[in-house]
Amino acid sequence: MDNFKDEFLIDEGVIFLNHGSFGACPRPVFQTYQAWQSRLEEQPVEFLGRQATKLMSDAREKLAAYLNTVPDNIVYFPNPTTAINMVARSLDLQEGDEILTTNHEYGAMDRTWRFLCSKSGAEYLQLPIPFPMSNHADFVETFWEGVTPQTRVVFFSHITSPTALIFPAQEICRRAREAGIISIVDGAHAPGQIPVDLTAIGADIYTGACHKWLCAPKGSAFLYANPKLQPLLEPLVVSWGYEAEEPGPSQFIDYHEWQGTRDLAAFLSVPTAIQYQEENNWKEIRQRCYLLAHNAHRDISDLASLEPLSPNNHEWLGQMVALRLPQATDPDRLKERLYGEYRIEVPALLWNDTPLIRISFQAYNTQEDLDTLLNALQELLY
């Protein structure tokens, strides 16, 4: 298939370079989503009372195979923020405990940890990771310098939200495991953008969004938990799975899957999203999008004459790239003008006092989209 733009519901009048924020759903996947919603409404008691457990089990099985783990190790959540809230609240943090992270993390996660640390007396330590990055080995050494005898948790993104960088999850998790430290990975941007093998990564906790790069409907995400940690995880919402009258084979699933009456359609559509990408050779799509990100890294760095955040290679970049802008740039004003005057939807932000533009490329994007952005930046900033 050549013209994937026709496969998505995105406004044809908008140059959409912000897939990373909320994702976008292909028409066939969205139609499956609506079909599940219709099926629920046709006979709610039959659907929720008699069928839901088996349907959710089947959906977990397909996702687990995609992530290379077993179905009882994952549970669906509406988003990674909710999943991490459940995990963080279950850890029984104590005064003096340290959670080591980086200064590249998603703002909602920073707020979650700071809130809980304010209650417990634990410390949330955001280690500055300087740019430009060099290589993953150096990153690991820099990050590990922040570990102390008080470090109870290492928390980090597999792909960072503000800076769009791939972090070496497997090696950090290996070191944490050897040191007896809990590893929690925010993989919101990873599934569908880069291969995710949960068995190889070896995290204690891993959460990812299905509605971003996997292109499932909004409100579909997952939490993976190592079986050794599952007994520690308390339900964020106590419902019928706690003290279950008919317990299933996994207390982890019993506690966290059923949270009362809710629309399950987004979760049940995830297998269709996986199948859609398999049938459309998404490996090739990802490579084409990486090349667009590579071009953006090169061209905007040259345009701005500013040092990039990382080398321009597969080690650091997937389908998304964040680049520095002139220090005097007002990101909010730039974002407003790009959309208002050029109909370009792309985030500009201030990260650690550094203005950045973060560009996402998905199947529906082309070199022409990037060229339009480059011309707009030339006119507005230089």
LUMDORO-336672 format. One record per residue (C-alpha): x, y, z; residue number from 1. Coordinates in Angstrom, 3 decimals, padded with zeros to 6 digits. Layout:
# residues N
r c1:X	c2:Y	c3:Z	num:NUM
...
END
This chain:
# residues 382
r c1:000.000	c2:000.000	c3:000.000	num:1
r c1:001.419	c2:003.374	c3:-001.027	num:2
r c1:-000.970	c2:006.004	c3:000.335	num:3
r c1:-001.422	c2:005.307	c3:004.027	num:4
r c1:-002.892	c2:008.747	c3:004.596	num:5
r c1:-006.180	c2:007.407	c3:003.219	num:6
r c1:-006.029	c2:004.645	c3:005.839	num:7
r c1:-006.238	c2:007.081	c3:008.758	num:8
r c1:-009.003	c2:009.456	c3:009.842	num:9
r c1:-006.722	c2:012.476	c3:010.259	num:10
r c1:-007.968	c2:015.799	c3:008.876	num:11
r c1:-006.602	c2:016.034	c3:005.334	num:12
r c1:-006.056	c2:019.765	c3:005.786	num:13
r c1:-003.557	c2:019.235	c3:008.616	num:14
r c1:000.101	c2:018.199	c3:008.334	num:15
r c1:000.119	c2:015.892	c3:011.330	num:16
r c1:003.606	c2:015.540	c3:012.817	num:17
r c1:002.481	c2:014.735	c3:016.349	num:18
r c1:001.635	c2:011.045	c3:016.353	num:19
r c1:003.643	c2:010.696	c3:019.564	num:20
r c1:001.199	c2:012.577	c3:021.771	num:21
r c1:-001.975	c2:010.517	c3:021.352	num:22
r c1:-001.420	c2:008.286	c3:018.328	num:23
r c1:-003.815	c2:007.835	c3:015.418	num:24
r c1:-005.968	c2:004.853	c3:014.531	num:25
r c1:-006.259	c2:003.288	c3:011.034	num:26
r c1:-009.777	c2:002.947	c3:009.660	num:27
r c1:-009.938	c2:-000.887	c3:009.836	num:28
r c1:-008.841	c2:-000.832	c3:013.490	num:29
r c1:-011.270	c2:001.962	c3:014.332	num:30
r c1:-014.091	c2:000.024	c3:012.678	num:31
r c1:-013.271	c2:-002.980	c3:014.863	num:32
r c1:-013.362	c2:-000.690	c3:017.886	num:33
r c1:-016.816	c2:000.596	c3:016.955	num:34
r c1:-018.019	c2:-002.952	c3:016.286	num:35
r c1:-017.041	c2:-003.982	c3:019.837	num:36
r c1:-018.888	c2:-000.966	c3:021.221	num:37
r c1:-022.006	c2:-001.909	c3:019.257	num:38
r c1:-021.782	c2:-005.484	c3:020.439	num:39
r c1:-021.654	c2:-004.296	c3:024.049	num:40
r c1:-024.750	c2:-002.140	c3:023.618	num:41
r c1:-026.740	c2:-004.865	c3:021.886	num:42
r c1:-026.671	c2:-007.090	c3:024.974	num:43
r c1:-024.698	c2:-005.576	c3:027.879	num:44
r c1:-025.412	c2:-008.418	c3:030.305	num:45
r c1:-024.346	c2:-011.081	c3:027.816	num:46
r c1:-021.225	c2:-009.130	c3:026.865	num:47
r c1:-019.997	c2:-008.018	c3:030.297	num:48
r c1:-021.483	c2:-010.792	c3:032.384	num:49
r c1:-020.750	c2:-013.862	c3:030.283	num:50
r c1:-018.238	c2:-013.031	c3:027.560	num:51
r c1:-015.872	c2:-010.347	c3:028.846	num:52
r c1:-013.515	c2:-012.610	c3:030.799	num:53
r c1:-012.823	c2:-014.838	c3:027.798	num:54
r c1:-012.610	c2:-011.910	c3:025.372	num:55
r c1:-010.102	c2:-010.076	c3:027.557	num:56
r c1:-008.075	c2:-013.267	c3:027.990	num:57
r c1:-007.878	c2:-013.682	c3:024.212	num:58
r c1:-006.812	c2:-010.027	c3:023.811	num:59
r c1:-004.096	c2:-010.442	c3:026.438	num:60
r c1:-002.861	c2:-013.603	c3:024.739	num:61
r c1:-002.357	c2:-011.812	c3:021.416	num:62
r c1:-000.612	c2:-008.864	c3:023.053	num:63
r c1:001.584	c2:-011.127	c3:025.177	num:64
r c1:002.779	c2:-013.002	c3:022.092	num:65
r c1:003.577	c2:-009.669	c3:020.420	num:66
r c1:005.634	c2:-008.623	c3:023.476	num:67
r c1:007.216	c2:-012.065	c3:024.033	num:68
r c1:005.863	c2:-012.791	c3:027.482	num:69
r c1:003.095	c2:-014.956	c3:028.945	num:70
r c1:-000.495	c2:-013.672	c3:029.131	num:71
r c1:-000.726	c2:-013.832	c3:032.930	num:72
r c1:002.153	c2:-011.338	c3:033.202	num:73
r c1:000.257	c2:-008.476	c3:031.546	num:74
r c1:-002.973	c2:-006.662	c3:032.252	num:75
r c1:-004.700	c2:-003.947	c3:030.264	num:76
r c1:-004.829	c2:-000.400	c3:031.617	num:77
r c1:-006.320	c2:002.711	c3:029.988	num:78
r c1:-002.921	c2:004.442	c3:029.902	num:79
r c1:000.615	c2:004.126	c3:031.324	num:80
r c1:-000.008	c2:006.919	c3:033.849	num:81
r c1:-002.748	c2:004.894	c3:035.549	num:82
r c1:-000.572	c2:001.778	c3:035.501	num:83
r c1:002.420	c2:003.501	c3:037.099	num:84
r c1:000.175	c2:005.064	c3:039.733	num:85
r c1:-000.935	c2:001.601	c3:040.778	num:86
r c1:002.620	c2:000.283	c3:040.916	num:87
r c1:004.121	c2:003.275	c3:042.729	num:88
r c1:001.363	c2:003.264	c3:045.359	num:89
r c1:001.992	c2:-000.435	c3:046.012	num:90
r c1:005.682	c2:-000.117	c3:046.846	num:91
r c1:005.282	c2:001.026	c3:050.468	num:92
r c1:007.975	c2:003.655	c3:050.077	num:93
r c1:009.740	c2:004.623	c3:053.296	num:94
r c1:011.679	c2:007.667	c3:054.452	num:95
r c1:015.193	c2:007.446	c3:053.042	num:96
r c1:014.267	c2:005.327	c3:050.029	num:97
r c1:015.476	c2:006.731	c3:046.717	num:98
r c1:013.873	c2:006.480	c3:043.276	num:99
r c1:016.539	c2:007.200	c3:040.672	num:100
r c1:015.418	c2:008.618	c3:037.348	num:101
r c1:016.592	c2:011.042	c3:034.649	num:102
r c1:015.682	c2:014.601	c3:033.737	num:103
r c1:014.140	c2:013.325	c3:030.470	num:104
r c1:010.970	c2:011.815	c3:031.937	num:105
r c1:007.303	c2:012.445	c3:031.187	num:106
r c1:005.820	c2:015.187	c3:033.354	num:107
r c1:002.857	c2:013.145	c3:034.621	num:108
r c1:005.257	c2:010.482	c3:035.878	num:109
r c1:007.446	c2:013.055	c3:037.623	num:110
r c1:004.344	c2:014.390	c3:039.352	num:111
r c1:003.227	c2:010.919	c3:040.413	num:112
r c1:006.530	c2:010.102	c3:042.066	num:113
r c1:006.889	c2:013.525	c3:043.690	num:114
r c1:003.376	c2:013.281	c3:045.119	num:115
r c1:004.014	c2:009.872	c3:046.653	num:116
r c1:007.442	c2:010.863	c3:047.929	num:117
r c1:005.904	c2:013.875	c3:049.670	num:118
r c1:003.687	c2:011.431	c3:051.570	num:119
r c1:006.351	c2:008.865	c3:052.416	num:120
r c1:009.567	c2:010.827	c3:052.872	num:121
r c1:011.257	c2:008.973	c3:050.005	num:122
r c1:013.315	c2:010.953	c3:047.485	num:123
r c1:012.760	c2:011.216	c3:043.750	num:124
r c1:016.182	c2:011.955	c3:042.265	num:125
r c1:016.259	c2:013.250	c3:038.683	num:126
r c1:019.787	c2:012.705	c3:037.433	num:127
r c1:020.794	c2:015.266	c3:034.769	num:128
r c1:021.773	c2:013.446	c3:031.587	num:129
r c1:023.804	c2:015.929	c3:029.554	num:130
r c1:023.625	c2:016.349	c3:025.813	num:131
r c1:024.919	c2:015.709	c3:023.318	num:132
r c1:024.662	c2:012.005	c3:024.061	num:133
r c1:027.504	c2:009.831	c3:022.845	num:134
r c1:026.554	c2:006.153	c3:022.995	num:135
r c1:024.427	c2:003.846	c3:025.103	num:136
r c1:027.372	c2:002.429	c3:027.028	num:137
r c1:028.343	c2:005.898	c3:028.256	num:138
r c1:024.729	c2:006.640	c3:029.116	num:139
r c1:024.518	c2:003.549	c3:031.326	num:140
r c1:027.698	c2:004.506	c3:033.169	num:141
r c1:026.461	c2:008.058	c3:033.715	num:142
r c1:023.088	c2:006.859	c3:034.959	num:143
r c1:024.567	c2:004.246	c3:037.249	num:144
r c1:026.702	c2:006.868	c3:038.991	num:145
r c1:023.461	c2:008.027	c3:040.598	num:146
r c1:022.856	c2:004.675	c3:042.339	num:147
r c1:023.458	c2:004.685	c3:046.109	num:148
r c1:022.854	c2:002.171	c3:048.921	num:149
r c1:019.466	c2:003.887	c3:049.390	num:150
r c1:018.335	c2:003.328	c3:045.786	num:151
r c1:015.216	c2:001.170	c3:045.900	num:152
r c1:013.878	c2:001.813	c3:042.393	num:153
r c1:015.284	c2:002.852	c3:039.041	num:154
r c1:012.613	c2:004.420	c3:036.859	num:155
r c1:013.244	c2:005.538	c3:033.295	num:156
r c1:011.705	c2:005.768	c3:029.833	num:157
r c1:012.434	c2:003.286	c3:027.085	num:158
r c1:011.834	c2:006.164	c3:024.649	num:159
r c1:011.666	c2:009.574	c3:026.272	num:160
r c1:008.671	c2:011.816	c3:025.706	num:161
r c1:010.210	c2:015.334	c3:025.637	num:162
r c1:013.512	c2:014.403	c3:023.982	num:163
r c1:012.478	c2:011.390	c3:021.838	num:164
r c1:015.586	c2:009.358	c3:022.713	num:165
r c1:015.823	c2:005.574	c3:022.972	num:166
r c1:017.390	c2:004.575	c3:026.285	num:167
r c1:019.196	c2:001.210	c3:026.785	num:168
r c1:016.497	c2:-000.515	c3:028.813	num:169
r c1:017.918	c2:-004.024	c3:028.769	num:170
r c1:021.315	c2:-003.104	c3:030.204	num:171
r c1:019.900	c2:-000.851	c3:032.920	num:172
r c1:017.458	c2:-003.570	c3:033.960	num:173
r c1:020.274	c2:-006.136	c3:034.035	num:174
r c1:022.333	c2:-003.987	c3:036.389	num:175
r c1:019.324	c2:-003.293	c3:038.587	num:176
r c1:018.538	c2:-007.000	c3:038.826	num:177
r c1:022.117	c2:-007.777	c3:039.892	num:178
r c1:021.984	c2:-004.995	c3:042.497	num:179
r c1:018.621	c2:-006.065	c3:043.915	num:180
r c1:016.965	c2:-002.816	c3:042.760	num:181
r c1:013.445	c2:-002.723	c3:041.320	num:182
r c1:013.420	c2:-001.636	c3:037.655	num:183
r c1:010.352	c2:000.191	c3:036.328	num:184
r c1:010.295	c2:001.145	c3:032.650	num:185
r c1:007.952	c2:003.707	c3:031.111	num:186
r c1:007.603	c2:002.256	c3:027.631	num:187
r c1:004.720	c2:004.467	c3:026.517	num:188
r c1:006.353	c2:005.266	c3:023.166	num:189
r c1:008.000	c2:001.906	c3:022.472	num:190
r c1:005.458	c2:-000.722	c3:021.282	num:191
r c1:004.980	c2:-000.330	c3:017.554	num:192
r c1:007.878	c2:002.102	c3:017.184	num:193
r c1:010.698	c2:-000.282	c3:018.099	num:194
r c1:010.668	c2:-004.038	c3:018.789	num:195
r c1:009.745	c2:-004.752	c3:022.431	num:196
r c1:010.807	c2:-008.136	c3:023.821	num:197
r c1:009.830	c2:-008.129	c3:027.492	num:198
r c1:011.654	c2:-011.372	c3:028.226	num:199
r c1:014.917	c2:-009.985	c3:026.837	num:200
r c1:014.517	c2:-006.568	c3:028.489	num:201
r c1:014.080	c2:-008.187	c3:031.892	num:202
r c1:012.317	c2:-005.301	c3:033.633	num:203
r c1:010.483	c2:-005.896	c3:036.886	num:204
r c1:007.731	c2:-003.546	c3:035.703	num:205
r c1:007.105	c2:-002.331	c3:032.154	num:206
r c1:004.180	c2:-000.265	c3:030.939	num:207
r c1:003.437	c2:000.682	c3:027.350	num:208
r c1:000.746	c2:002.425	c3:025.342	num:209
r c1:-001.051	c2:000.550	c3:022.592	num:210
r c1:-002.834	c2:003.685	c3:021.356	num:211
r c1:000.371	c2:005.453	c3:020.317	num:212
r c1:002.705	c2:003.704	c3:017.864	num:213
r c1:000.792	c2:000.419	c3:017.777	num:214
r c1:-002.156	c2:002.484	c3:016.446	num:215
r c1:-004.837	c2:000.915	c3:018.629	num:216
r c1:-007.797	c2:003.028	c3:019.835	num:217
r c1:-007.347	c2:005.630	c3:022.576	num:218
r c1:-007.474	c2:004.232	c3:026.076	num:219
r c1:-005.543	c2:001.022	c3:025.462	num:220
r c1:-002.300	c2:000.359	c3:027.330	num:221
r c1:-000.767	c2:-002.469	c3:029.332	num:222
r c1:001.232	c2:-003.216	c3:032.444	num:223
r c1:003.743	c2:-006.062	c3:032.608	num:224
r c1:004.848	c2:-007.302	c3:036.021	num:225
r c1:007.462	c2:-009.913	c3:036.784	num:226
r c1:005.736	c2:-012.797	c3:038.629	num:227
r c1:007.985	c2:-012.175	c3:041.655	num:228
r c1:006.560	c2:-008.660	c3:042.050	num:229
r c1:002.928	c2:-009.398	c3:041.236	num:230
r c1:001.977	c2:-010.230	c3:044.852	num:231
r c1:003.130	c2:-006.750	c3:045.925	num:232
r c1:000.806	c2:-004.915	c3:043.551	num:233
r c1:-002.392	c2:-003.759	c3:045.199	num:234
r c1:-005.457	c2:-002.906	c3:043.103	num:235
r c1:-005.779	c2:000.790	c3:042.359	num:236
r c1:-009.552	c2:000.208	c3:042.184	num:237
r c1:-010.867	c2:-002.502	c3:044.518	num:238
r c1:-013.632	c2:-004.406	c3:042.757	num:239
r c1:-014.952	c2:-007.937	c3:042.294	num:240
r c1:-011.530	c2:-009.394	c3:041.522	num:241
r c1:-010.458	c2:-008.836	c3:045.121	num:242
r c1:-011.708	c2:-011.730	c3:047.268	num:243
r c1:-012.969	c2:-013.158	c3:043.974	num:244
r c1:-015.874	c2:-015.584	c3:044.318	num:245
r c1:-014.498	c2:-017.555	c3:041.380	num:246
r c1:-010.742	c2:-016.875	c3:041.344	num:247
r c1:-008.941	c2:-017.212	c3:038.045	num:248
r c1:-005.512	c2:-018.768	c3:037.564	num:249
r c1:-003.820	c2:-015.379	c3:038.205	num:250
r c1:-004.451	c2:-013.159	c3:041.228	num:251
r c1:-002.633	c2:-010.401	c3:039.310	num:252
r c1:-005.318	c2:-010.492	c3:036.617	num:253
r c1:-008.150	c2:-010.857	c3:039.156	num:254
r c1:-007.012	c2:-007.789	c3:041.105	num:255
r c1:-006.371	c2:-005.419	c3:038.220	num:256
r c1:-008.408	c2:-006.331	c3:035.141	num:257
r c1:-011.988	c2:-005.868	c3:036.333	num:258
r c1:-012.599	c2:-002.335	c3:037.637	num:259
r c1:-016.369	c2:-002.202	c3:037.388	num:260
r c1:-018.498	c2:-001.319	c3:034.388	num:261
r c1:-016.419	c2:000.236	c3:031.610	num:262
r c1:-015.990	c2:000.141	c3:027.854	num:263
r c1:-013.600	c2:-002.692	c3:026.953	num:264
r c1:-013.645	c2:-001.973	c3:023.220	num:265
r c1:-010.215	c2:-000.304	c3:023.043	num:266
r c1:-008.545	c2:-003.282	c3:024.751	num:267
r c1:-010.357	c2:-005.807	c3:022.564	num:268
r c1:-009.229	c2:-003.936	c3:019.431	num:269
r c1:-005.509	c2:-004.296	c3:020.206	num:270
r c1:-005.241	c2:-007.689	c3:018.420	num:271
r c1:-006.653	c2:-006.046	c3:015.288	num:272
r c1:-004.047	c2:-003.267	c3:015.530	num:273
r c1:-001.283	c2:-005.869	c3:015.795	num:274
r c1:-002.701	c2:-007.799	c3:012.855	num:275
r c1:-003.038	c2:-004.604	c3:010.796	num:276
r c1:000.651	c2:-003.814	c3:011.205	num:277
r c1:001.657	c2:-007.406	c3:010.495	num:278
r c1:-000.372	c2:-007.437	c3:007.273	num:279
r c1:001.046	c2:-004.095	c3:006.118	num:280
r c1:004.741	c2:-004.874	c3:006.617	num:281
r c1:005.191	c2:-002.381	c3:009.449	num:282
r c1:008.885	c2:-003.134	c3:009.696	num:283
r c1:009.296	c2:-001.422	c3:006.327	num:284
r c1:007.032	c2:001.439	c3:007.435	num:285
r c1:009.131	c2:001.981	c3:010.559	num:286
r c1:012.305	c2:002.106	c3:008.495	num:287
r c1:010.812	c2:004.679	c3:006.126	num:288
r c1:009.729	c2:006.780	c3:009.094	num:289
r c1:013.162	c2:006.455	c3:010.689	num:290
r c1:014.707	c2:007.828	c3:007.495	num:291
r c1:012.372	c2:010.839	c3:007.735	num:292
r c1:013.445	c2:011.333	c3:011.358	num:293
r c1:017.073	c2:011.013	c3:010.236	num:294
r c1:016.490	c2:013.705	c3:007.603	num:295
r c1:014.785	c2:015.975	c3:010.120	num:296
r c1:017.674	c2:015.549	c3:012.561	num:297
r c1:020.167	c2:016.533	c3:009.870	num:298
r c1:018.223	c2:019.360	c3:008.241	num:299
r c1:016.910	c2:021.147	c3:011.320	num:300
r c1:020.272	c2:020.881	c3:013.080	num:301
r c1:021.868	c2:022.464	c3:010.003	num:302
r c1:019.141	c2:025.096	c3:009.806	num:303
r c1:019.544	c2:026.077	c3:013.449	num:304
r c1:023.337	c2:025.599	c3:013.567	num:305
r c1:022.790	c2:024.042	c3:016.989	num:306
r c1:024.282	c2:020.885	c3:018.453	num:307
r c1:021.704	c2:018.053	c3:018.468	num:308
r c1:020.762	c2:016.061	c3:021.552	num:309
r c1:022.250	c2:012.817	c3:020.234	num:310
r c1:024.014	c2:011.239	c3:017.271	num:311
r c1:021.822	c2:010.712	c3:014.229	num:312
r c1:021.534	c2:006.914	c3:014.277	num:313
r c1:019.324	c2:003.930	c3:015.142	num:314
r c1:020.851	c2:003.605	c3:018.597	num:315
r c1:019.069	c2:006.769	c3:019.730	num:316
r c1:016.285	c2:007.417	c3:017.216	num:317
r c1:013.125	c2:005.664	c3:016.103	num:318
r c1:010.227	c2:007.380	c3:014.343	num:319
r c1:010.412	c2:010.472	c3:016.516	num:320
r c1:013.087	c2:013.139	c3:016.928	num:321
r c1:013.474	c2:016.193	c3:019.157	num:322
r c1:015.739	c2:019.034	c3:018.067	num:323
r c1:017.001	c2:022.218	c3:019.629	num:324
r c1:015.717	c2:025.609	c3:018.541	num:325
r c1:017.313	c2:029.055	c3:019.008	num:326
r c1:017.368	c2:029.969	c3:022.696	num:327
r c1:015.159	c2:033.029	c3:022.152	num:328
r c1:012.342	c2:030.879	c3:020.708	num:329
r c1:008.991	c2:031.053	c3:022.486	num:330
r c1:007.778	c2:027.429	c3:022.051	num:331
r c1:004.119	c2:028.166	c3:022.744	num:332
r c1:004.048	c2:031.004	c3:020.226	num:333
r c1:005.890	c2:028.926	c3:017.631	num:334
r c1:003.484	c2:026.013	c3:018.028	num:335
r c1:000.542	c2:028.389	c3:017.726	num:336
r c1:001.865	c2:029.986	c3:014.543	num:337
r c1:002.820	c2:026.685	c3:012.921	num:338
r c1:-000.728	c2:025.456	c3:013.351	num:339
r c1:-002.551	c2:028.716	c3:012.715	num:340
r c1:-000.572	c2:029.849	c3:009.660	num:341
r c1:000.698	c2:026.577	c3:008.153	num:342
r c1:-001.691	c2:023.944	c3:009.529	num:343
r c1:001.221	c2:021.976	c3:010.935	num:344
r c1:000.457	c2:020.052	c3:014.126	num:345
r c1:003.764	c2:019.582	c3:015.916	num:346
r c1:004.772	c2:020.137	c3:019.565	num:347
r c1:007.290	c2:022.762	c3:020.591	num:348
r c1:008.279	c2:022.798	c3:024.250	num:349
r c1:010.719	c2:024.124	c3:026.800	num:350
r c1:012.734	c2:021.269	c3:028.277	num:351
r c1:015.178	c2:022.194	c3:031.059	num:352
r c1:015.248	c2:025.772	c3:029.719	num:353
r c1:016.056	c2:024.492	c3:026.216	num:354
r c1:013.516	c2:025.150	c3:023.416	num:355
r c1:012.798	c2:021.967	c3:021.453	num:356
r c1:010.622	c2:020.843	c3:018.584	num:357
r c1:009.561	c2:017.188	c3:018.621	num:358
r c1:008.609	c2:015.649	c3:015.283	num:359
r c1:006.843	c2:012.302	c3:014.871	num:360
r c1:006.650	c2:010.354	c3:011.627	num:361
r c1:004.045	c2:007.682	c3:010.977	num:362
r c1:002.899	c2:005.766	c3:007.894	num:363
r c1:000.807	c2:008.697	c3:006.684	num:364
r c1:003.755	c2:011.161	c3:006.631	num:365
r c1:005.989	c2:011.999	c3:003.659	num:366
r c1:009.122	c2:013.954	c3:002.851	num:367
r c1:006.803	c2:016.702	c3:001.605	num:368
r c1:005.436	c2:017.092	c3:005.153	num:369
r c1:008.954	c2:017.554	c3:006.482	num:370
r c1:009.828	c2:020.021	c3:003.715	num:371
r c1:006.773	c2:022.103	c3:004.592	num:372
r c1:007.881	c2:022.206	c3:008.229	num:373
r c1:011.428	c2:023.176	c3:007.253	num:374
r c1:010.167	c2:026.045	c3:005.102	num:375
r c1:007.879	c2:027.245	c3:007.891	num:376
r c1:010.689	c2:027.197	c3:010.461	num:377
r c1:012.925	c2:029.104	c3:008.030	num:378
r c1:010.281	c2:031.787	c3:007.652	num:379
r c1:009.361	c2:032.045	c3:011.321	num:380
r c1:012.739	c2:031.732	c3:013.055	num:381
r c1:015.557	c2:032.659	c3:010.697	num:382
END
